[in-house]
């Protein structure tokens, strides 16, 4: 049944690890793009921090997902 399945990410993990930090990063990218279109490049060095954060975040999320999938597989093998 659907209720007996475990979720890969809980809603707190979705908000805390995925949505809020990544939304902030992409908002900064949009801010930088608008600035560049207007000829303002003084905040362009922020793009380095955004890219590093997104790489770290994606690595952590992929690792968590792999661990969750491994746990789910192990549980399914135990159940039969």
C-alpha positions in Angstrom: 0.0 0.0 0.0 1.0 3.6 -0.5 1.1 4.4 3.2 3.6 1.6 4.0 6.1 2.9 1.6 8.9 5.1 3.0 9.6 8.4 1.4 13.0 9.2 0.2 12.8 12.8 1.6 10.6 14.1 4.4 9.0 17.5 4.0 11.5 19.0 6.4 14.3 17.7 4.4 12.7 19.0 1.2 12.4 22.5 2.7 15.7 22.6 4.6 18.0 20.9 2.1 16.4 21.4 -1.3 14.0 24.2 -1.7 15.1 27.1 0.4 18.9 27.0 -0.2 18.6 26.2 -3.9 15.9 28.9 -4.4 18.1 31.4 -2.7 21.0 30.4 -5.0 18.9 30.7 -8.1 17.5 34.0 -7.0 21.1 35.3 -6.6 21.8 34.0 -10.2 18.8 35.9 -11.5 19.9 39.0 -9.6 23.4 38.7 -11.1 22.0 38.2 -14.6 19.9 41.3 -14.3 23.0 43.3 -13.1 25.1 42.0 -15.9 22.4 43.0 -18.4 22.6 46.5 -17.0 26.4 46.5 -17.1 27.0 46.1 -13.4 29.6 43.5 -12.7 30.6 44.3 -9.1 28.7 41.3 -7.6 29.9 38.9 -10.3 32.3 37.1 -7.9 29.2 35.8 -6.0 28.7 33.4 -8.8 31.6 31.3 -7.5 29.9 30.9 -4.1 26.6 30.0 -5.8 28.2 27.3 -8.0 30.2 25.9 -5.1 27.0 25.8 -2.9 25.0 24.1 -5.6 27.7 21.5 -6.2 27.9 20.7 -2.5 24.1 20.6 -2.2 23.7 18.3 -5.1 26.4 16.0 -3.9 24.8 15.8 -0.4 21.3 15.3 -1.9 22.6 12.5 -4.3 24.3 10.8 -1.4 21.2 10.9 0.8 19.1 9.6 -2.0 21.5 6.7 -2.6 21.4 5.8 1.1 17.6 5.9 1.1 17.4 3.7 -1.9 19.8 1.2 -0.4 17.8 1.2 2.8 14.5 0.6 0.9 16.1 -2.2 -1.1 17.4 -3.8 2.0 13.9 -3.6 3.6 12.3 -5.1 0.6 14.7 -8.0 0.6 14.0 -8.7 4.3 10.2 -8.7 3.7 10.5 -11.2 0.9 
